[in-house]
Amino acid sequence: MNEAKPRILIVDDDDEIRSILDEALSSLYDCTTSNSATGALRTLGAETFDLILTDINMPEMSGLEMMPYLMNLAPDSVVVMISGARMIESAIDAMRAGVFDYVTKPFDLAQVRTVVSRAIEHRRRIRRSAPRPNPGTLGWPLRRPSGSPDRATVACRARCIRKTPAHSRRATTAVIPAAHPGSRHHGATRVSHRGRQA
């Protein structure tokens, strides 16, 4: 089974440049185009892309102004900016904001293909190196491992604990797994349980 082509969103208000980039890259990548930052954001609200190739200087919203929205809508996408020769400082600012690389106009298509290839490979490396969640943590179904006690065994143990004198029970400490990042209770919580004093 052939691997799906990496997806690229090309964003440029210049129809000719947008068409040239689409034609140059579509043989290797699944390309979608947008003529504005706002149109690109609408597309990103419904689709995912491996790479976003966008011009910096656009009307209504520039590529730099679009960056915070890209970080929110497409945090896993790699971004490459297209900059005019007089906007090198803006391109450098974009890289500080999280852009992977940039190409300058007038650009060489061979250079564009090289930068895009490097960006896609960077995206693949990130995906391969991303840690997988451990079973039993958030995002994984909780399953009773084979050989673990069933309900009857747990109930028996509970009765034995109730019969044990309170002063012989040792304090136990449980760590509540961290909540999902962004929630109010993010971070592990340590809770101590002690038997009541006689």
N, C-alpha and C positions, 0 to 999 in steps of 0.2 A: 504494500500500500504506500503510495507516494505521500511524502510529507507536505502538508499545506504550505503554500507560499507565505512568507512573512507579510504582514499588512502594513502599508504606509499611507498616512494621510498627508497630502500635499496641500499647503495653504499659501496662496499668493493671489493678490488682486490683479496681477498682470496676466491676461488670458494667454498670451503667447508663451510666457515663461512657464506657466502652469501646464500648458499642453506639451512643451518640450520636455519638461521633467517627467510627466506622465508617460510619454512615449519612450524616453530613455530608460525608465526603471521598470516598466510594466512586464518586460520579458522575464524578469527574475522575481518580481514582487507583485502582490495584489494591491494595486493603487486606487485610492479614492481621492478626489480633488474637492477643494472648497475655495471660493473666491474672497472669503473674508474670515476674520477671526471669530465673529459671532456665528457664522455658518459652521465653522469648524467645531465650535463648542456645542452646537446643537447636534452635530454628527457624533461627537464624543459622548453625548448623553445617551446614545442608543447603541453605539458600536465600540469595539476595542481595537487598538492598533499597536503594533510593535514599535513603530517609529512615526514621529510627527516631524515633517520637513516643512518649516514655515518661514516666510519672509519676515523681516523685522519691521520694515517701514510699510504700514498699511493704513488706509483711512479707517476712521471710527475707533479701531482698537489696534495697537501695534503688537508685534510679536512679544515684546517685553511685557506689555500690559496684560497679555494673555497668559503669561507664565503661571501666576498664582492659580488661575482657573484650571490650567493643565495639570498642575500638581495635585489638585483636588479631584478632577474628573478622570485623569489618566496617570495615576502615580507610578504605574509600572511601565509606561511608555518612555522610550528614549527620544529626546528632542534634539534636532539639528536646525540651526538658524541659517537663513540666507541674508547676507548683509551687503549693502553697497560699500564701495571702497572708502567712502567718506564716513562710514558708520562703524569703523573698527572698534571704537571705544564702546559703542552700544553692544557690539558682539561680545566684547570682553565682559561687560556687565551681565550679559545673558549667561555666559558660562559660570559666572559667580552665582547666578540664580539657579543653577542646576542643569544648564544646557550641556549636552555631551560634546558638541563641536559646532563649527560654523563654516560656511563657504562664502566667498565674496563674489559679487558681480563685477564685471562679466565673468562668469565661471566657465571652467572647462568641464565638459560632461564626464570625462574620465576621472577628474578629481571628485566630482559629485558621487559617482559610483563607488569610488574608493572610500569616501567618508561614510556613505550609507552602509556599505558592507561592514566597515569597522563598527558602526553603531549597532547594526543587527547582531553581529557577533558578541558585542558587549551585552546586549539584551539576553542572548542565549546563555552567556556565562552567569549572569545574574540569576536566571531561572534555574540553572543547574545547581548553583551554590546555595539557593534559598533553603533554609532549614525546614525540614518537615516536622509538623507537630507530633509529639509523642502520644501514643494511645492513652486514653484516659484524661487528656487535657481538653480544654475547650476546642470545639470543632471536630472532635472524634466521638463516636458513640461509646458509651460506657458498657463494657461487657464483663460478665463474671468469668474470670479465667478458669480453665479446666482444673479441677481439683480443689476449688475454693469451696468454703462451707455453704451448704444450702440453708434454707429458712429454718428447718428443724434444728440443725446444729447451732445456728445463731441463737435461736430461742432457748436451747439448753444452756448455752454459755451465759446468756442473760440471766437465767434463773440462778446459776452458780454465783454470778457476781453479786446478785441481790442478797445471797446468803452469807457472803464474805463480810466480816466485821468492817465497819467504816474506817477504823483507825489503821487497818492493814492495807487499805487501797492507796496506791501511789498516784501522785498527780500525773496526769498525762497531758501532752500538748499536741494539738492538731494544727496543721497549717492549711488554711483554706486557699485553694488555687486562685491565682490572680484572675480578676475579672477581665473581660474583653477590654483591650486598650481603648481609651476614650470614655469609658464609663466612670461614674463617680467613685466607684470602689476599686479602681485599678490598683494593683499591688497586692502582695500576699498579706494575709492577716493571721497573726498567731493568737490562738485562743487556748487558754488553759482550763482544764476541767478537774475539779477536786471533789472527793467524796465528802458528804456532810459530816461534821464532827459529831461524835456521840454525846 
